[in-house]
């Protein structure tokens, strides 16, 4: 297949990808994004196997923002488009657009990815693997600047979670979609029955490895404006693992 500037794939929402209400779980959407991003990277000559075998490198999601218009339901068919922007020295940028069968937009996302050395786990420059793109789509899914998430009030610990076998991926660290499950578990079932996530932004600060225990804290200071800040701290070194800001809305 010739390299393409925009990659498209259809997905059917399976029963193991939905929540107790039958709607697509946010973590499942992140899994779809990871899947199609990997397929497009492979199409562009920078797939996971190529990076590992030729460059001793791994793809890692650094930051992402997702805005939800409507959550698709179990058995619904959706289409996801993804396209990159020109990389800078350290980061690759990638956008996503999710649509239903009628072409209505369900979700939009923007993300930044980095590559790390397999052995040192340090960042590598994009030029070490970047081979160029076909003419790119300059339109952005969301116009925003990622990063700079900060709590506005005191943090309260919600719970602790130890990274185990079912949480890790082929990079042998906590998968980016699992962070979303950790985040969603900060809320009670009653809360999930009453509210849904309208927007989520996640900064992945430091990888978490099997056996690491993550203490998860929540700041409800801006809950009156439907904004909630959450962060995870690795108890092994007391360093930030992730931080996120959610915008919620009543169902």
N, C-alpha and C positions, 0 to 999 in steps of 0.2 A: 504493500500500500504506500502510495506517495505521501510525503509529509503534507499535512493539512494545517491551516491556520486555526480552524475551529473543529473540535472533535465532538461528535454527538453519539449518544447511546440511549436506548430505551430500557426502562426498568419496570418490572411488575412488583408491586408491594406485596411481599409474602407475609405469612402469619407471624413468623419469628422476627419481623422487622417492625411490628406495631406494638402500641401500648395497650393497656387494659380497656381503652375506649375504642380500639380499632384504628387509631390514627398512627401514621408513620412516626416512629421515635426519632428524636433529634439526633441521637447517636447513630441511628441507621442512615440518616441523611449524610452525616459525616463519613460513614463507611462508603456510601455511593460516591461522594466527592473524591475520596482517596482512590477508589477503584478507577474512575474515569480519568483522574489526573495521571495515574500510573500508565494507563493505556495510551494517553496522548503523549506523555513523555517518551514512551517506547516508540511511538510513531515518529517522533522528532529525533530519534537516535540517542535519547538520554534516559532510557528505561532503567528500572531497578537492577536488572542483571548486568547491563552494560556498565553502569556506574560501579557496581561491586567488582566485576571481573577486570575492568580496564583501568579504573581509577581508585580502587579501594575506598569507595565513597558510598554514602547512604543519603537518600532523600529524607528530610525531616520537615514537618509542618511547623512554622514558627508563629504565625498569627493568622487569624481568620475572623471575619464578621459575616454573619448570616442573617438576612431579614426574611421573615416568613409572611407570606400573604395568606396562604391557606395550607393546612396540613392535608396531604393526600391520605386516602383510606385504604384499608386492606383490600387487595385484589385490583386496585386502581393501577392503570398504566401511566407512566410519566416519561418525559424525555428530559435529559440533562445535556446542555451545551457547556463546553469549557474552552477557554482560549487564554493564551499567555500575553503578557506585555514584555517589552525588552527588559532583560535583567540589569540590575546595577552590579556593583563589584561583589556584593555578598548575597543578595536576595533575588529569587525568581518570583515574579508576580503572576497569579492565575485567578481568573474570574469564572463564575458558574451562573447558569440560568436554568431554573427548573420550570417545566411547563406541563400542563395536563394535555389530554388528547385533542382538546379543542384549541390549544395554543395559548390558553390563559396562563399567566405567570403565577407560579406557586411559591417560589423562593428565589432569592438573589444572594450571591456571596462573592466576596473578594478575599484573597488570601496571599500570604507570602511564604515561600519555602526556601530552605537552605540545604546545603549539602555538608555533611560532616565526614571526617576521616574515620574509617572503620576501626582503626586501632587506637588513635589518640582521642577520638570523639571531639576533635576541634573542628571549627568551621574551615571550609575550603572556599577559595574564590570561585565565582561563577565561570570565569574564563578557563578554568582547568577542565571543564566538561562541556561548556557551551559551544555548539557548532553552528548556530544561526537558525532563524526561523523563516518560513515562507512569509509573504506579506501579512502582517498581523492586523487583527481587528482592533482598532483603537478605542472603540466604545467600551465604557466600563459598566459593569453590572450595578455597582454602587459607587457614588462619588463620596469618598470619605478618606480620612487619614487614620490608619490603624496605630494602636499603641497608646501609651501614656494613661493606662487605667490605674486609678487610685481610689482607695476608700475615702469616704467623706466623714465617717464617724468611727466609733470604737468597734473592734472586731470581736465577735463571739464565736467560740469554737462549736461546731455543729456535731462532728463525729470524726473518727479516725478510720482510715482504710489502708490495709496492707496489700501491696501489689502481689498478685499471685499468678499462677500458670495461665488462667483464662483471660488475664488482662493484657498479656504481652503479645507482640507481633514478631515478624521475621527479623526485625532489628533488635530483638531481645530487650525491648523496653516497653513501658506502658504506651499502648496505642492511642493516637489522638482522639479516636471516637470514645474510648473508655473514660477519658477525662470528662467527657460530656455526661456519661452515666454517673460518675462521681458527683458532678455538679447537680444533676437532677435529683439525686438521692438526698440532697440537702433539704428537700421539701417533703412534707407529709402527703399521703394519698389524698386527703381532703383538699390540700392546696392544689394538687394537680387536677382534681375534679373541678375546681373553681376557676383556675387560671391556666393560661398557656403562654409559652414563650413567643413573643413577637419578634425579638431580635436578640442575638447573642454575639458577643465578641470575646475571643479567647486569645490570650498570650501564653504560649508555651515557653516557660523561662528556662527550665533545666530538666533533662530527662530523668524519669523515675525507673528504677530497675527492680527486678524480682526481689522480694523481701523488704523493700523500702516501705516504711509506714508514713502515710501522708495525713497530716492534721489539716482539716478543712474548716476555714473560718468564713463567717458571713457578716456583712455590714448591711443593716436594714435602714440606715439613716435616710436614704432617699426613697424608701418604699412608698411614701406618699405620692411620689411622682412616677411610681411603677418601675423604678430603677433599683437593681440589687447587685451589689458587688460581692464576689466570692473569691477566695484565694486558697491555695494549697501549699503547705510548708512541709518539706521532707524532714522528718525528725532525726534522720541520720546526721545531717550537717546543719540543720535549722535554716536551710536556704529555700527560697521561693521556687516552687515547681511550676505553678501556673497561676494566672489570675484571669478573672472574667467579669464582664458586666452584662447583666440580663435586663431586658425590658419586657415586662409581663403585661398581659391584658386579661380582663375578665372574659370568660367564654360566653 
